[in-house]
Amino acid sequence: MQLLALILYNADGGRRVVSFRPGALNVVTGQSATGKSTLLEIFEYCTGSKTATFPIGPMTDTVVWYAALFQLDTTRAFAARPAPGPGKKTVEQAMLRFGPDLEPLPYTDLAPNTDRHTLRQRLGRFIGIEENHSITPRGSGPSSTGAHLGHATLLCLQGQNEIADRDHLFHRQRDRYVAADLKQTLPYFLGAAPHDQARKYAQLNAARSRLKQAEKDLERAQDPSDTAHIALAALWHEAHALNLVPAPAPPDDHVQAMQTLQDAVLSPATEPPCAHEEDQRKLDLERACTDLREQLRALAADRRLLLAETAATDDYTASARIPRGRLASLHLIPPPQDDDAGTCVLCGSVLPQPDPSITTLRSSLDRLQRQMDGIDAIRPARRAALEALHQQTTRLRSRLRAAEHSLQALAQVDQTNEHLPRPDRIDFARGRIHGMLTALQRTMGADLARLSQARDTARAAVEALEAELDPHTQRKQVLARLVPVNRDITLWAHQLQLEHGSQGVHLNLDLLTVEFVTDAGRIPLSRLGSGQNWVGYHVLAHLALHRYFVRQRRPVPRILFLDQPSQVWFPPAAHNGDDHGDALAAERLFQLVHEVVEDLAPELQVIVCDHVDFPAPWFQEAIVHQWRRSEKLVPVHWADAASPRSLPRKAR
């Protein structure tokens, strides 16, 4: 995608067409305040940016539509948007039309037929940006992710205040959200990430959320204080007393515990325990209950002690705040001299009975502060200890209730079936356990199995996506694709005689800057001096990236806007006595841009807006517009015609 023209329309149907040559260096030169820098903002607005950043003045007073004519591979695209109304920064409506022979449309043909999001999406499809858009739940609402034309144009623009910025390399990088988008989408534009990477990252985030929720649900369902789990533990103890299961306590996995009990009561009858062995197991169960009660009493005593300590420290803290507040005023008094013990520090009079020295009072204040700091430091540990005691008490109470229920059930079976032989009583108990277990399985078992399966499914999805989106693999791919980019930057930096150009220059996409290899290690662009270096490396980094995009057929517009690159060599009202040297340095940069465009022709279009006008033939040939004297972006007669209409508004 290259730019054929930018078009402005006024309310009277007037049309201002600013034409460009595709596949070539285009220079728009002229005086200040003629509208050169605004061309970049019009381009960005016509490609779907949210906010119009046009300077307030003749253009915003007269222009009612902005449009751009693009050359695509096999067709053309006419993209237009109405001007924002008074007090507004954007308009969602847009117009988009395709055709192989399109020319700038007349004003009467302008009519919205889409919105800016669809405009951006359809143009992006034409340059090869594949579908990679997804909606990810974030915070209070959904958030869009994925590379689109708006991200691609960030790599094509260098505004007047950006091209010499040593702290930020890319367009609008100062916005932290834009910087985050650049870091996320640059691997895709380099070809180091698949087109659906953003969608897969969204899927990974969603899968992690599902896994976290599934683990919480399963943990809540397996809460030992739940009545169903107490009943399961009671059945287990009862089965153990009857020699149906060997372990005295059920496993932590309740699904496994129910399955083990199910197998035990349905398996062929084994030799029942003798009366002595059965009584011994019941006695062990009673002893376990006694031991659990003792542990609960000990935990209760520990809890009372911690609560008492907490109350005591709270009382002490409240009391200590008063003297600490009074002694804190000592910080307003200058440190005393050694012979000032009997002198008032405020009025200087001699005291008949010397007060406690300032040093003594300061020591008291420091000691009091250390004590209160120690109290504050121990509060989190005390709260954690209370929480641990609460959790341990809950577990022990659940175990005690289960053991007591088991003893009650065994006693009830013996009392109800005391006239039956022991084998029949045991068979009756097996049937009772089986019946209660079946009821538990219909409620708790089904839920646990479902929740366990949901957790396993979510975990498998997370593991599969993490393996596919291995950041180490992607980082290796990014570094490999940056090798030719870094090589070009280093070669051109040496050619332009920029600082550290011959020692190795690297793009760091994690920090979104250029780094240099020095004897002291790598240093970023922000550590270099001289605006010549800042502008030079800005231009070289973007040229090298676009050369890579062209050669690798990456889905980025074949346009590079550079606004005022000569500003560091020719600042306003500068008289440094070395104008000739500055002119040569600036011309070398422009000539390099020209050579790169010629080398890639007709695949790259570079548009430079600047004041300079070098006499070299190649530069004169590159000039497409020269705005001097009365020629400007917005025709003078538009502003003259609009000014009478503005008078009544001001009067009102």
N, C-alpha and C positions, 0 to 999 in steps of 0.2 A: 504494500500500500504506500503510494507516494502522493504528494499534494500537487494538484494542478492549479488551484485557485482558492483564495478566500474572498468571500463576497459579503458586502454590507448593503442593507436596504433601508431606505428611510420611508416615512409615512406617505410621502408624495409619489412613491413608486420609483424613486431614484435608486440607482444601483452603482456601487463602487466595486470593481473587480480588480483584485491584486493577483496577477498570474505568476506562476512559477514553472521552471523547467524540470521535468523528472529526470532522475539519473544523473544529476549534475550538481555542481556547487552554485548556489544562488545567493548573491549578496544584495542585501537591501541597505543602502547607505544613505546618509543625509544628516541634517542638523538635528539637534535635540528637540524634543517636544513635537515631533512629527508623527508619532504613532508606531515607530518601528517595534518597540518592545511589546506592544499590544498584540502583534501578530501571533505570538506564542500563546497568549491567553485566549484569543479567538479560536485557534486550533484546538486547544484543550477543551473549550466549551462546546465546540461542534463535535467532538468525539465523546461527549456524554458526561463530562465532569459535573459534579453536583452543584458547585457554587461558582458563580460568575465573579471574577476578580478584576473586572475592567476598571480603570481609573475614572473617577467622576469628571465629566467635562463634556466637550462637544460630541463625543461618540455616544455616551449614554443619554445625551439630550436629544439626539436625532435618529439613531439607529433603532429600528424596530424588529429586524431579523438579522441573524448571523448565519452564514452558510459556508460550507467547504466542499470542493469538488475533488474527489480522490480517483486516482488511477489504480485499479486492482489488476490482477493477472490477466483476465479476459474481458473485463467490463469496467464500468465506471460507477461511482457512487456519489450521489448528491445528498449531503447531510446538512440539515438546517434546524435552528431552534429560535423561537421568538425571544426577544430581549426581555429580561425580567422587568416587571412593572415597578413603579415607584415604591421604594422601601423594601423591595424583595431582592433576594440574592440568587434565586434560581427559578427555573420553569421546568416542569416535568414533561411537557409536551415537546414533540420533535417531529421532524419530517425526514423520511429516508426514501430515496428512489434509486433504482439501478437501471443501467442501460449502456450498451457499448459506445454510443455516440452522444452521451449526455454533455450538455454545455450548461453554464450558469443559467438558471431558470429566471424568467421575468417575475416581477413582484406579484402579478396577478395569479400566478400558478402556485404560490406558497400557501400551504394548508397543512396543519398537523395531521399525521396519519399513524403515529406511534408515540412511544415515550422514550426517554433517554436511556433507560435500562435495555429495552429491546434494540434500540439503535446500536448501543455498545456491543450487545451480544451478537447481532447479525453481522456487523462489521468485523468483529473478532472471528466469527466463523469463516469469513472470506479470506482472512490472512492465515488461517490454520489453527486457531486456538480451539482445541477440541473441548467437548462438553466435560467440565470438571467442577461444576457448580453444585453445591449442596447446602443444606440448611442444618446448622448445628445448634441445639439448645444451649444457650449460655446466659446465665443470670436470670433476668426477668423476661427475656424474650429471645427469639431466634436470631442467629447471627449468620451472615452470608460468608462463605469461604470459597476459595478457588480462584485461579488465575483468570483474568479477563482483560479486555482491551485497555481498561483504565490502568491496570498494573503495567501493561506493556508500554503505554505512552510515558510512564514515569521514567523509562530508560531512554526516551527520545527528546527530552526537554532540559535545557539549562538556561534558567532565567538570569536576568541581569544581576540579581543579588545572590545567585547560587553559584555562578561559574567561578567566582573567586573566594568561595567559602571553604576555609581550610578544615572546618569541623564536620561538614556534611557534603557528601559526594553526589548524591542523587537529588532529583527534583522533589521538592516538598518533603524531604527526609526529616526536617525539623519536627514535623508532626509524628509523634511516637506511634500512632496507629499506622501511618503510611510506612514508617520504618519497619514495623512488624510485618506488614504486607509484603514489602520488598524482600525481607529475609525468607518469607515463606514461599514466594512465587519465583524468585530468581533461579533456584534449581530447576524448576520446570522450563523456564525460558532458555536455560543453558542446555536442556536435554538430559540433565542428570536425574530427573524425577519423572515418573510416568504421568500421563495427562490426568489420570484420576487420583493423583496422590492426595490432593486436598480432600476429596471425597472419602478416601480411605482413612485419612487422619480423623475426619469427622466420625466415621464408623468406629474407629478405635476409641475415641473419647466416649461415644455412646455405649460401646461394649464395656468399657471400664466402669461406667456409671451403673450399667445393669449388673455387672459382677459385684460391685460394692453393695448394691441394694439386695441382691440375692443372698450374699453372705450375712447381711444384717437380718434378713427375714429368717434364714435358717438358724442363726444364733438365737433369735427371739423365740423361735418354735422349740428350740432345745433348752430353754430356760429351766434349770432344775427345780425352781420354785413352783412351776406349773403343776396343777393338780394331776393332770394326765401322767406327767413324768413321775410324780410321787407314787401314783398307782402302779406304774410299770416297775419301779424299784421295789415296791412291796411284793408284787408277784414274783420278782426275781428272788427275793429273800425267802419267800415261801417255797419256791421250787428248789432252792438250795437246801433248805431244811429237809426236804423230802428226797434229796439226792438226785434230783432231775438235772441240775446243772452243777458243774464242779466249782466254779468261781463263787466266792461269797458276795461279791459286789458286781453289778451290771457294768458293761463297758460304757464309755462316754458316748459312743455312736448309738443313738436310740433305735435307729433302723436295724442295726446289727443285733442289738439286744432283743428286739421283738422277734427277729428271725431265729435267733438261737433258742428263745423260749418256745417258739412255734415248733421247731424241729424236736425239742426235748419232749414236749407233751404228746406229739404225734408219733414218736419213735416207739418201737416195741418196748414193752415194759421190761425194765431191768430188775435185778434183785433189790427189793426195797431195803432200806437201812433197818438194822435191828432197833428195838425199842430204846436201848441204851444210846446208840449212835444218834437217833433222832432227838432224844432228850438233850444230848450233849450239844447238838447244833442249835436247839432252841435256847439252851443256856448261853451259848456263845452270842446269840442274837440279843438276849437280855443284857449281857455284859456290854455288848456294843452300844446298846441304848444308854446304859449307865455312863459309859465313857463319853458318848456324845453330849450328854447332859453336863458332865464335868467340863468339857471343852467349851460349851456354850456359856457356862457360868464364868469361866476364865476370860472369855472374850468380852462378856458383859462388864467384868471388872476392869479390863484394859480400856474399854470404851469410856467408862465412867471416869477413869483416871485422865484420859486424854481430854475429855470435856471439861473436867475440873481445871486442868492446866490451861486450856484455852480461855476459860472464864477468868482465871487469875491473871494471865498475861494481858487480856483485854482491859481488866481493871487497872493493872499497873501502867499500861500504855496510856490510858486516859488520864491517869494521875500525873504521869511523867511529862505529858505535853505542856502542862502549865509552867513548871520551872524551866523547861527547855525553851519555851517561847520567851520567857523573861530573860534568860541568859543569852538568847540569840542576839540581843541588842549589843552585846560586847563586840560584835564584828564592826560596829560603827566607830569604835574607839581605837585610836592608833596604838600600836604596841608600846608599852611603857619602857622607860629607861630603868636601869638598875637602882638608881637612887630616888625613884619616884614613889616608893611604897607609902610614904606619909603625906603625899600631895594629892589633892582632888584632881582627877583627870579632866573635869569639866571646867572648873573655875580657877584651878591652880593654887588654891589656898592650902595652908598647912593644916592637917587634921590632928586634933589632940589625941584621938584614939584611931589609929590607922584602920581603915576597912580592909577586908580581905583583898589581897593583891589581885590585879587583873589576871596575872598568870594562874593563880589558884582557881579563880572563877572559870577561866578558860579550860583548865584541866577538868573541872567538874562538868562543864558543858560537853567536852569531848567524850568523857567517860559515859555520860548520860546518852549521848548520841550513839556511841558504840553499842550500848545495851539495847537501845531501841532498834538499831539496825539488825542486831542479832535476833531480836524477837520477830522482826519482819521477815528475815531470811528463813526462819524455821516454820513460818505459817504454811507454805505450800507442802512441806513434808508432813506436817501434822494433818492437814486436810487429806493428803494421800493415804496416811495411815488410817484415818477414820473411814475412808472409802474402802480400803482393803479389809478392815474389820467388818464392815457391813456386808461385803460380798462373801467373806468367809462364814459369817453368821448365817447368811441365807442358805449357803450350801449345807452347813451342818444341820440346820433345822429341817431341810428337805430330807436329808438322810435319816434323821431321827423320826420324822413322821412316817417315812417308808418302812423303817424297821418296826415301829409300833403298830402300824397297820398290818404288817405281816404276822406279828405275834398274835394280834387279835383275830386274824383270819384263821390261823392254825388252831387257836383255842376254840373258836366257834366250830370248826370242822370236827375236832375231837369231841366236843360236847354234843353236837347234833348226831354224830354217827358212832357214839361210844359202844352201841350194841353190835356194831359190825366188826368183822375181823380186820386186822390191820391192813392186809393187802387191799381189801375193798375200800377202806377209808382213804388209802393213798390213791386208788383209782378215782374215787369221788373228788379228791383234791385236784387230780390231773384234769378232770373234766371241768371243774370250776375254774381253774387257771386258764384252760383253753377257751372257755366262754368269755371270760373277762378280757383275755388277750384279743379275741376276735373283735370285740366291741372297740377296744383301743385302736386296733389296726384300721377299722373303718373310719376313725376320726383322725387320731394323731399320725398313724402310719401313712395314710394316703397323703396328708399334708407334708410330712417329712420327706417322703419319696419324691413328691412333686418339687419341693423346694430344693432338695439335693440335686435333682436332675437339672433344674434351672441354673443352679450355681455351676455345675459341671459344664453345661452348655455355654454359659457366659465366659467361663474360664478358657474353654477351648477356642472361642472366638477371639478373645484377647490375645492368646498365645499365637494364633495363626496370623493376626494382623501385625503383632509386634515383630514376628519373624520376617514378614513381608516388608515392613517399614523400618528395617534396621538402620538407625541413623549413621552407624559407622560405614555401612556400605554406601549410603547416599553421599556422605562426606567425601569418601574416596572418589566417587564419580564426579562430584563438583570440582575437587582439586585437579583431577585429570583433565577436565574440560577447560579449566582456567590456565593450563600450561601455555597454549598458544596465545591467549589473551595477555598473560604476563610477559611473554616473550616480545610481543609487539610493543607493549608499553615501554619495556626496557630499551628496545632498539630505538624507538622514536625519541625517548627521553635523552639518550646519548646524542642523537642527531640534533636535538634542540638545545643541548648543553644545559639541561636542567640538573639541579643538585641531586646527588646520589643516583643519577640515571644509569651509570655504568656498573653499579654493584648489585643490581637485581631489584626489580620492582614487582610487587605482588598485590593483587586485589584480595582484600579480606572481607568476605561476604558476611561473616559473623558480626563484624564491627561496621560494615558498609563504608569502608575507607580504603585508601591506598597505603601500603606499607613498604618500607625500604630496608634492605639488608645493610647493616653497618657493622663496624668492629665491635660496637657496644650492644649489638643485637638488633632486633627489628624495631623500627620507630614508625609511628603513623604520620599521615600528612599534616595533622595538626601541630606536630613538633617541628615542621620545616618553616623557615622564614621566607619572606619575599612573595609578593602577590604573583610574580611571574611563575614561580613554582606552582602555586595553587591553581592558577588558570591553566597552566600547561598540563598538569596531571589530570585536571578535570576533563579537558578536551581529549587527551590521549586515552584515558580510561574509557570514555564513551566511544571514541573511534575504534578502539580495539574490540570492545564488546560488539559493536555493529558489524565490524569485519567478520567476527566469529558468527554472528547471527546470519549474515548473508551466506557465508560459505557452508554453514551447517543447515541452511534452510529452516531456521527457527521462526516461530510465529510472532515476530515483532515487526511493527511498521518500519519500512525502509526510509525513515525520515529522522534527521537529527537537527534540532533547533539549537543554535548557539547565539545567545544574546549578549552583545557587548564584550567579546573576548579581549578586545584591545584596551579595556579600561585601565588595566594596571600599568600599561606603557604610556597611555595618553590620558591621565586623569585631568579633570577640568582645572584650568588655570594653573597647570603645573609648569614650572620653569626650572628644570634641574641641570641644564647645560649639557645634557647628553641625549638630545632629541634624536640625533642620527642613529646612535646605538640602539635606542628604544625602538625606532622605526624598523631597523633591520631585524631585531628580535621578534617583533610582532609580525612582520612580513614572513619570517621563517615559519611561524606557526600557521599562518593562512596558507602558505605554499604546501606545507605538509598535508593539511586538510584537502587541498586541491589534488595532490598526488594520490591520496588514498581513494578519493572519489573517482578519479580517473582509472585507477587500478581495478575498482569494483564495478565500473560503469557497465550497464545502466542500472545496477542493483541498489545503489544507495544515493539518496538525495540529502544534501546538507544545506540548510538555510541559515545564513549568518546575518544578523542585524547589527550594524555597527556604524560608527562615524567615519572610519578610515576610508581613504580612496587612494590606494597605491597605484602608481603609473604603470606597473608591469602589465604586459598584454594579457596574460592569463587571468589577472585580477579584473581588468576592464571587461574582459569577455564574460566574467562571472556575474557582473552587476546586472540585476534584473530591474531594479528600481532605484532611483536616485532622487530622494525627497529633499529639495532645498528651496529656499525662498517661500513661495506660497503653496508648493505642492506638499500635500500631507495625506495621511491615511484617510481621514475624513475630509471630503472636499470643503473648501472654505465657504462656498455658497450655500452648503447645507446648514452650517452654523449660522450664517447670516439670515437665512430664511426662517430658522427656528427661533432666533432671538426675539422678534416681535411677539411671537406667540407666548414666549415665557414671561413677558412683562405683566400681562394680566394676572398670571398665577402669583407672581411676586407681590403684586398689589393686593391680591386677595389675602 
